[in-house]
Amino acid sequence: MKKKESYKNVADSETIKTEVVCPNDANPMGLLQGGRLVEWMDIGAAVCAQTHSGKICVTASINQVDFNAAAKVGDIITIFARITRAFTTSMEIFVQSYARKVLAEKKYLISEAYFTFVALDEMGKASEVISLLPVTVSEKKQFNAALLRRKNAAKKK
Ligand SMILES: CC(C)(COP(=O)(O)OP(=O)(O)OC[C@H]1O[C@@H](n2cnc3c(N)ncnc32)[C@H](O)[C@@H]1OP(=O)(O)O)[C@@H](O)C(=O)NCCC(=O)NCCS
């Protein structure tokens, strides 16, 4: 078993962010704008990456953004950000967003995306991050899939 100082777990940086859709976040039909949702997801993912690495991080890429369902003015949006894998200086963060009507108990998935963040040192150069040790079956699945996604993205360049 590795020493805990040499790695972190997914749960150590899991981030939950809550927003309420206001008229300024919506289109003329009162539906939440995709760009505003991605902005909120980016902030949640940044907090997750910075908590894992203990460093300032910047968004390097946003991939596989899916908008599965719409949300409306007044809905409560909950954003869950979890690290899937730490590479050398970069980390992949999986973000899922859910919407719920104020008086409803049930939330439903509205969007998913994979963000890549790079940790920076004081000079603004890419800087090494601590390893991630996945624990659960789904964490291990995401950990392995992250490497495939990275290889596939590299092939497209
Ligand atoms: C992301 C950034 C720091 C990378 O800097 P760089 O000097 O090109 O760094 P390197 O080529 O040494 O790569 C560093 C890491 O970034 C990753 N990376 C670089 N560009 C990437 C991209 N487009 N997508 C995913 N990962 C990327 C590399 O794979 C590498 O990861 P690793 O160390 O884990 O293997 C730099 O391009 C940057 O500052 N971009 C602007 C970020 C920003 O301002 N974002 C906000 C949106 S405007």
PDBQT file of the ligand as one rigid body, heavy atoms in Angstrom, charges set to zero:
ROOT
HETATM    1  C1  LIG A 201      -2.745  24.729 -20.609  1.00  0.00    +0.000 C 
HETATM    2  C2  LIG A 201      -1.331  25.321 -20.648  1.00  0.00    +0.000 C 
HETATM    3  C3  LIG A 201      -0.929  25.733 -19.233  1.00  0.00    +0.000 C 
HETATM    4  C4  LIG A 201      -0.381  24.238 -21.133  1.00  0.00    +0.000 C 
HETATM    5  O1  LIG A 201       0.882  24.826 -21.153  1.00  0.00    +0.000 OA
HETATM    6  P1  LIG A 201       2.068  24.237 -22.059  1.00  0.00    +0.000 P 
HETATM    7  O2  LIG A 201       3.283  25.045 -21.867  1.00  0.00    +0.000 OA
HETATM    8  O3  LIG A 201       1.550  24.005 -23.434  1.00  0.00    +0.000 OA
HETATM    9  O4  LIG A 201       2.339  22.913 -21.308  1.00  0.00    +0.000 OA
HETATM   10  P2  LIG A 201       2.858  21.531 -21.829  1.00  0.00    +0.000 P 
HETATM   11  O5  LIG A 201       2.875  21.371 -23.299  1.00  0.00    +0.000 OA
HETATM   12  O6  LIG A 201       4.123  21.298 -21.074  1.00  0.00    +0.000 OA
HETATM   13  O7  LIG A 201       1.718  20.572 -21.269  1.00  0.00    +0.000 OA
HETATM   14  C5  LIG A 201       1.421  20.551 -19.904  1.00  0.00    +0.000 C 
HETATM   15  C6  LIG A 201       0.241  19.666 -19.695  1.00  0.00    +0.000 C 
HETATM   16  O8  LIG A 201      -0.907  20.260 -20.283  1.00  0.00    +0.000 OA
HETATM   17  C7  LIG A 201      -1.572  19.304 -21.085  1.00  0.00    +0.000 C 
HETATM   18  N1  LIG A 201      -2.222  20.031 -22.165  1.00  0.00    +0.000 N 
HETATM   19  C8  LIG A 201      -1.712  21.028 -22.902  1.00  0.00    +0.000 A 
HETATM   20  N2  LIG A 201      -2.635  21.456 -23.800  1.00  0.00    +0.000 NA
HETATM   21  C9  LIG A 201      -3.744  20.687 -23.595  1.00  0.00    +0.000 A 
HETATM   22  C10 LIG A 201      -5.023  20.626 -24.213  1.00  0.00    +0.000 A 
HETATM   23  N3  LIG A 201      -5.387  21.448 -25.200  1.00  0.00    +0.000 N 
HETATM   24  N4  LIG A 201      -5.913  19.714 -23.760  1.00  0.00    +0.000 NA
HETATM   25  C11 LIG A 201      -5.595  18.882 -22.746  1.00  0.00    +0.000 A 
HETATM   26  N5  LIG A 201      -4.382  18.890 -22.123  1.00  0.00    +0.000 NA
HETATM   27  C12 LIG A 201      -3.474  19.773 -22.549  1.00  0.00    +0.000 A 
HETATM   28  C13 LIG A 201      -0.471  18.390 -21.579  1.00  0.00    +0.000 C 
HETATM   29  O9  LIG A 201      -0.989  17.139 -21.998  1.00  0.00    +0.000 OA
HETATM   30  C14 LIG A 201       0.384  18.289 -20.344  1.00  0.00    +0.000 C 
HETATM   31  O10 LIG A 201      -0.199  17.349 -19.445  1.00  0.00    +0.000 OA
HETATM   32  P3  LIG A 201       0.727  16.348 -18.550  1.00  0.00    +0.000 P 
HETATM   33  O11 LIG A 201       1.837  17.167 -17.936  1.00  0.00    +0.000 OA
HETATM   34  O12 LIG A 201      -0.185  15.833 -17.511  1.00  0.00    +0.000 OA
HETATM   35  O13 LIG A 201       1.239  15.294 -19.477  1.00  0.00    +0.000 OA
HETATM   36  C15 LIG A 201      -1.233  26.539 -21.613  1.00  0.00    +0.000 C 
HETATM   37  O14 LIG A 201      -1.535  26.127 -22.933  1.00  0.00    +0.000 OA
HETATM   38  C16 LIG A 201      -2.167  27.653 -21.217  1.00  0.00    +0.000 C 
HETATM   39  O15 LIG A 201      -1.855  28.447 -20.337  1.00  0.00    +0.000 OA
HETATM   40  N6  LIG A 201      -3.335  27.755 -21.873  1.00  0.00    +0.000 N 
HETATM   41  C17 LIG A 201      -4.316  28.761 -21.536  1.00  0.00    +0.000 C 
HETATM   42  C18 LIG A 201      -5.150  28.316 -20.346  1.00  0.00    +0.000 C 
HETATM   43  C19 LIG A 201      -6.236  29.282 -20.010  1.00  0.00    +0.000 C 
HETATM   44  O16 LIG A 201      -6.020  30.477 -19.934  1.00  0.00    +0.000 OA
HETATM   45  N7  LIG A 201      -7.436  28.766 -19.820  1.00  0.00    +0.000 N 
HETATM   46  C20 LIG A 201      -8.591  29.541 -19.547  1.00  0.00    +0.000 C 
HETATM   47  C21 LIG A 201      -9.439  29.648 -20.759  1.00  0.00    +0.000 C 
HETATM   48  S1  LIG A 201      -9.167  31.140 -21.624  1.00  0.00    +0.000 SA
ENDROOT
TORSDOF 0
